[in-house]
Amino acid sequence: MIGLITGHVQHLMAPTACIMTASGVGYDIELPLPSFCQLQLEQPASIWTHFQVREDAQLLYGFIDRRERDVFRQLIKINGVGAKMALAMLSAMSAAELKMHVEQDSEVALNRIPGIGKKTAQRLLIELKDKLKNIEVDNSSLEFSLEPIAISAEGSIIAEVEGALISLGYKEKEAQQAIKAAKNDGSTFN
């Protein structure tokens, strides 16, 4: 199993990053948006991974934090929760927030995640209660519990803008530089 990949970020296209290892092998890794937003082109990165083999594909899912990967692995063990839904959950809230909402039986918080209905939220609360007890998470993000959601929304917008610029003919690096310049200047795209 591939558990950790260290290398340089070669390519970014939300929510997938290509990490080039020192041995010259590039791995496409799909990440939750908060992890994806922490990566920068041509910069070193270490990604904790979950390798999934399906009948039609072999996929790598990645996380900046090992504890997030542990939470992801617990999520995909639940009937009806696949890797895509688990990534969506970890894109909408941090692992610490998810654990807190499960401990508090906060069905409403889980319903806010796209793709999670009332029945799925209820099942998640029941099945995750015991599974997340033993997983330690970084509670520092809980002080500002809305911050991870804001980061995810911003990351989603940035990914959409980047995709639009690339479809208009910008090269990936040019698109990322334009977005960075706009963010730094406080400019908006008109």
Salt bridges, closest charged atoms under 4 A:
GLU30 OE2 - LYS84 NZ 2.83
GLU42 OE2 - LYS173 NZ 2.99
ASP56 OD1 - ARG54 NE 3.12
ASP65 OD2 - ARG67 NH2 3.19
ASP70 OD2 - ARG66 NH1 2.98
ASP70 OD1 - ARG69 NE 3.99
ASP105 OD1 - LYS129 NZ 3.04
ASP130 OD1 - LYS133 NZ 3.57
GLU154 OE2 - LYS183 NZ 2.80
GLU172 OE1 - HIS11 ND1 2.48
